Amino acid sequence: MSEVKIVGNMQIFSALFVKSAVDLKDLPEERLPQIAFLGRSNVGKSTLLNALMGEKNLVKTSATPGKTREINFFKVNEAFFLVDLPGVGFAKVSIKQRDLMADSIRNYIENAEDLRGVVYLVDIRHAGTAMDLHTVEELRKTGVPVLIVASKRDKVNQSELSKNKKLIQEKFDLPTPPITVSAVSKFGLDSLWFELLNVIKE
């Protein structure tokens, strides 16, 4: 029997990597809700996913931004999938490969029947780059719910945190300040799980 992990207010009974996909025909056959995670290549997406699932190395992290080039599916509690999308930016790959990856992300988001929403991560230190704004604008056009989450909360002091939360709220036209999280201190994981479960249960 696997160990139950408590992450924020969430009990994780099981979390496992299921498969990688490059297009729709490769998606998991199991019809379970999916929540996808997207953000710039160095925003800490893989580290946050590991923290949410109470794992250290389930989602592979790399010192080379843009290494994740496939859509990776992780099944949690046998009930839903957390989906790791390739990072936005891909500075280390060719323009052709970058375009192909952007197309695969777009195709998945527009056509995956079990996708319930996308969590878009913004580095709290930069409060949203032009690339972040463009990507979120394109995401919103698809009609899929988008949750903006500010990552790397442990990297800023209190005044920077307050200022940049307001900036993110303004830039992305949010009704309230974004959830801020830290995969290091685990701050905000309870709030993020609360939002995720609300979407999954809809």
Contacts in CASP RR format, 6 or more apart in sequence:
PFRMAT RR
TARGET T0000
AUTHOR 0000-0000-0000
METHOD contacts of the structure
MODEL  1
MSEVKIVGNMQIFSALFVKSAVDLKDLPEERLPQIAFLGRSNVGKSTLLN
ALMGEKNLVKTSATPGKTREINFFKVNEAFFLVDLPGVGFAKVSIKQRDL
MADSIRNYIENAEDLRGVVYLVDIRHAGTAMDLHTVEELRKTGVPVLIVA
SKRDKVNQSELSKNKKLIQEKFDLPTPPITVSAVSKFGLDSLWFELLNVI
KE
2 13 0 8 1.000
2 14 0 8 1.000
4 11 0 8 1.000
4 12 0 8 1.000
4 13 0 8 1.000
5 11 0 8 1.000
5 12 0 8 1.000
5 53 0 8 1.000
5 54 0 8 1.000
6 12 0 8 1.000
7 51 0 8 1.000
7 52 0 8 1.000
7 53 0 8 1.000
7 54 0 8 1.000
7 186 0 8 1.000
7 189 0 8 1.000
7 190 0 8 1.000
7 193 0 8 1.000
8 186 0 8 1.000
8 188 0 8 1.000
8 189 0 8 1.000
8 190 0 8 1.000
8 193 0 8 1.000
9 190 0 8 1.000
9 193 0 8 1.000
9 194 0 8 1.000
10 52 0 8 1.000
10 189 0 8 1.000
10 190 0 8 1.000
10 193 0 8 1.000
10 197 0 8 1.000
11 77 0 8 1.000
12 53 0 8 1.000
12 54 0 8 1.000
12 76 0 8 1.000
12 77 0 8 1.000
13 77 0 8 1.000
13 78 0 8 1.000
14 75 0 8 1.000
14 76 0 8 1.000
14 77 0 8 1.000
14 78 0 8 1.000
15 53 0 8 1.000
15 54 0 8 1.000
15 55 0 8 1.000
15 58 0 8 1.000
15 74 0 8 1.000
15 75 0 8 1.000
15 76 0 8 1.000
15 77 0 8 1.000
16 58 0 8 1.000
16 74 0 8 1.000
16 75 0 8 1.000
17 58 0 8 1.000
17 59 0 8 1.000
17 72 0 8 1.000
17 73 0 8 1.000
17 74 0 8 1.000
18 28 0 8 1.000
18 30 0 8 1.000
18 73 0 8 1.000
18 74 0 8 1.000
18 75 0 8 1.000
18 81 0 8 1.000
19 26 0 8 1.000
19 28 0 8 1.000
19 72 0 8 1.000
19 73 0 8 1.000
20 26 0 8 1.000
20 70 0 8 1.000
20 71 0 8 1.000
20 72 0 8 1.000
20 73 0 8 1.000
21 27 0 8 1.000
21 28 0 8 1.000
21 70 0 8 1.000
21 71 0 8 1.000
21 72 0 8 1.000
21 73 0 8 1.000
21 108 0 8 1.000
22 70 0 8 1.000
22 71 0 8 1.000
22 104 0 8 1.000
23 104 0 8 1.000
23 107 0 8 1.000
24 107 0 8 1.000
24 108 0 8 1.000
24 111 0 8 1.000
24 112 0 8 1.000
27 73 0 8 1.000
27 108 0 8 1.000
27 112 0 8 1.000
28 73 0 8 1.000
28 75 0 8 1.000
28 81 0 8 1.000
30 75 0 8 1.000
31 113 0 8 1.000
31 114 0 8 1.000
32 75 0 8 1.000
32 79 0 8 1.000
32 80 0 8 1.000
32 81 0 8 1.000
32 114 0 8 1.000
33 79 0 8 1.000
33 80 0 8 1.000
33 81 0 8 1.000
33 114 0 8 1.000
33 116 0 8 1.000
33 199 0 8 1.000
33 200 0 8 1.000
34 73 0 8 1.000
34 80 0 8 1.000
34 81 0 8 1.000
34 82 0 8 1.000
34 83 0 8 1.000
34 112 0 8 1.000
34 114 0 8 1.000
34 115 0 8 1.000
34 116 0 8 1.000
34 117 0 8 1.000
35 80 0 8 1.000
35 81 0 8 1.000
35 82 0 8 1.000
35 83 0 8 1.000
35 115 0 8 1.000
35 116 0 8 1.000
35 117 0 8 1.000
35 118 0 8 1.000
35 119 0 8 1.000
35 196 0 8 1.000
35 199 0 8 1.000
35 200 0 8 1.000
36 83 0 8 1.000
36 84 0 8 1.000
36 85 0 8 1.000
36 108 0 8 1.000
36 109 0 8 1.000
36 115 0 8 1.000
36 117 0 8 1.000
36 118 0 8 1.000
36 119 0 8 1.000
37 45 0 8 1.000
37 48 0 8 1.000
37 49 0 8 1.000
37 82 0 8 1.000
37 83 0 8 1.000
37 84 0 8 1.000
37 85 0 8 1.000
37 118 0 8 1.000
37 119 0 8 1.000
37 121 0 8 1.000
38 45 0 8 1.000
38 85 0 8 1.000
38 87 0 8 1.000
38 88 0 8 1.000
38 105 0 8 1.000
38 118 0 8 1.000
38 119 0 8 1.000
38 120 0 8 1.000
38 121 0 8 1.000
38 135 0 8 1.000
38 139 0 8 1.000
39 45 0 8 1.000
39 85 0 8 1.000
39 87 0 8 1.000
39 88 0 8 1.000
39 120 0 8 1.000
39 121 0 8 1.000
39 122 0 8 1.000
39 132 0 8 1.000
39 135 0 8 1.000
40 65 0 8 1.000
40 87 0 8 1.000
40 88 0 8 1.000
40 89 0 8 1.000
40 121 0 8 1.000
40 123 0 8 1.000
40 129 0 8 1.000
40 131 0 8 1.000
40 132 0 8 1.000
41 65 0 8 1.000
41 66 0 8 1.000
41 87 0 8 1.000
41 88 0 8 1.000
41 89 0 8 1.000
41 90 0 8 1.000
41 91 0 8 1.000
42 65 0 8 1.000
42 123 0 8 1.000
43 87 0 8 1.000
43 121 0 8 1.000
43 122 0 8 1.000
43 123 0 8 1.000
43 151 0 8 1.000
43 152 0 8 1.000
44 61 0 8 1.000
44 121 0 8 1.000
44 151 0 8 1.000
44 152 0 8 1.000
44 183 0 8 1.000
45 84 0 8 1.000
45 87 0 8 1.000
45 121 0 8 1.000
45 151 0 8 1.000
46 59 0 8 1.000
46 60 0 8 1.000
46 61 0 8 1.000
46 62 0 8 1.000
46 68 0 8 1.000
46 84 0 8 1.000
47 59 0 8 1.000
47 61 0 8 1.000
47 183 0 8 1.000
48 121 0 8 1.000
48 151 0 8 1.000
48 181 0 8 1.000
48 183 0 8 1.000
49 58 0 8 1.000
49 59 0 8 1.000
49 74 0 8 1.000
49 82 0 8 1.000
49 84 0 8 1.000
50 56 0 8 1.000
50 57 0 8 1.000
50 58 0 8 1.000
50 59 0 8 1.000
50 61 0 8 1.000
50 183 0 8 1.000
51 183 0 8 1.000
51 186 0 8 1.000
51 189 0 8 1.000
52 82 0 8 1.000
52 189 0 8 1.000
52 192 0 8 1.000
52 193 0 8 1.000
53 59 0 8 1.000
53 74 0 8 1.000
53 76 0 8 1.000
53 82 0 8 1.000
58 74 0 8 1.000
59 72 0 8 1.000
59 74 0 8 1.000
59 84 0 8 1.000
60 68 0 8 1.000
62 68 0 8 1.000
64 92 0 8 1.000
65 87 0 8 1.000
65 89 0 8 1.000
65 90 0 8 1.000
65 91 0 8 1.000
65 92 0 8 1.000
66 86 0 8 1.000
66 87 0 8 1.000
66 89 0 8 1.000
66 90 0 8 1.000
66 91 0 8 1.000
66 92 0 8 1.000
66 93 0 8 1.000
67 92 0 8 1.000
68 84 0 8 1.000
68 85 0 8 1.000
68 86 0 8 1.000
68 87 0 8 1.000
69 86 0 8 1.000
69 93 0 8 1.000
69 97 0 8 1.000
69 101 0 8 1.000
70 86 0 8 1.000
71 83 0 8 1.000
71 84 0 8 1.000
71 85 0 8 1.000
71 86 0 8 1.000
71 104 0 8 1.000
71 105 0 8 1.000
71 108 0 8 1.000
72 83 0 8 1.000
72 84 0 8 1.000
73 81 0 8 1.000
73 82 0 8 1.000
73 83 0 8 1.000
73 84 0 8 1.000
74 81 0 8 1.000
74 82 0 8 1.000
74 83 0 8 1.000
74 84 0 8 1.000
75 81 0 8 1.000
76 82 0 8 1.000
79 200 0 8 1.000
80 200 0 8 1.000
81 114 0 8 1.000
83 115 0 8 1.000
85 105 0 8 1.000
85 108 0 8 1.000
86 101 0 8 1.000
86 104 0 8 1.000
86 105 0 8 1.000
88 131 0 8 1.000
88 132 0 8 1.000
88 135 0 8 1.000
89 98 0 8 1.000
89 131 0 8 1.000
90 97 0 8 1.000
90 98 0 8 1.000
90 101 0 8 1.000
93 101 0 8 1.000
106 138 0 8 1.000
106 142 0 8 1.000
108 115 0 8 1.000
109 115 0 8 1.000
109 118 0 8 1.000
109 139 0 8 1.000
109 142 0 8 1.000
109 144 0 8 1.000
110 142 0 8 1.000
110 144 0 8 1.000
115 144 0 8 1.000
116 145 0 8 1.000
116 199 0 8 1.000
116 200 0 8 1.000
116 202 0 8 1.000
117 144 0 8 1.000
117 145 0 8 1.000
117 146 0 8 1.000
117 147 0 8 1.000
117 199 0 8 1.000
118 139 0 8 1.000
118 144 0 8 1.000
118 145 0 8 1.000
118 146 0 8 1.000
118 147 0 8 1.000
119 146 0 8 1.000
119 147 0 8 1.000
119 149 0 8 1.000
119 192 0 8 1.000
119 196 0 8 1.000
120 132 0 8 1.000
120 135 0 8 1.000
120 136 0 8 1.000
120 139 0 8 1.000
120 146 0 8 1.000
120 147 0 8 1.000
120 148 0 8 1.000
120 149 0 8 1.000
121 149 0 8 1.000
121 150 0 8 1.000
121 151 0 8 1.000
122 128 0 8 1.000
122 132 0 8 1.000
122 148 0 8 1.000
122 149 0 8 1.000
122 150 0 8 1.000
122 151 0 8 1.000
122 168 0 8 1.000
122 172 0 8 1.000
122 178 0 8 1.000
123 150 0 8 1.000
123 151 0 8 1.000
123 152 0 8 1.000
124 150 0 8 1.000
124 151 0 8 1.000
124 152 0 8 1.000
124 153 0 8 1.000
124 155 0 8 1.000
124 156 0 8 1.000
124 160 0 8 1.000
124 161 0 8 1.000
124 164 0 8 1.000
124 165 0 8 1.000
124 168 0 8 1.000
124 180 0 8 1.000
125 152 0 8 1.000
125 155 0 8 1.000
125 156 0 8 1.000
125 160 0 8 1.000
125 164 0 8 1.000
127 163 0 8 1.000
127 164 0 8 1.000
127 167 0 8 1.000
127 168 0 8 1.000
127 171 0 8 1.000
128 167 0 8 1.000
128 168 0 8 1.000
128 171 0 8 1.000
128 172 0 8 1.000
133 171 0 8 1.000
133 172 0 8 1.000
136 146 0 8 1.000
136 148 0 8 1.000
136 172 0 8 1.000
139 146 0 8 1.000
140 146 0 8 1.000
145 199 0 8 1.000
147 179 0 8 1.000
147 195 0 8 1.000
147 199 0 8 1.000
148 168 0 8 1.000
148 172 0 8 1.000
148 174 0 8 1.000
148 178 0 8 1.000
149 178 0 8 1.000
149 179 0 8 1.000
149 180 0 8 1.000
149 181 0 8 1.000
149 192 0 8 1.000
150 164 0 8 1.000
150 165 0 8 1.000
150 168 0 8 1.000
150 178 0 8 1.000
150 179 0 8 1.000
150 180 0 8 1.000
150 181 0 8 1.000
151 180 0 8 1.000
151 181 0 8 1.000
151 182 0 8 1.000
151 183 0 8 1.000
152 182 0 8 1.000
153 161 0 8 1.000
153 180 0 8 1.000
153 181 0 8 1.000
153 182 0 8 1.000
153 185 0 8 1.000
153 187 0 8 1.000
153 188 0 8 1.000
154 182 0 8 1.000
154 184 0 8 1.000
154 185 0 8 1.000
154 187 0 8 1.000
156 164 0 8 1.000
161 180 0 8 1.000
165 177 0 8 1.000
165 178 0 8 1.000
165 180 0 8 1.000
166 177 0 8 1.000
168 174 0 8 1.000
168 177 0 8 1.000
168 178 0 8 1.000
169 176 0 8 1.000
169 177 0 8 1.000
169 178 0 8 1.000
172 178 0 8 1.000
179 188 0 8 1.000
179 191 0 8 1.000
179 192 0 8 1.000
179 195 0 8 1.000
180 187 0 8 1.000
180 188 0 8 1.000
181 187 0 8 1.000
181 188 0 8 1.000
181 189 0 8 1.000
181 191 0 8 1.000
181 192 0 8 1.000
182 188 0 8 1.000
END
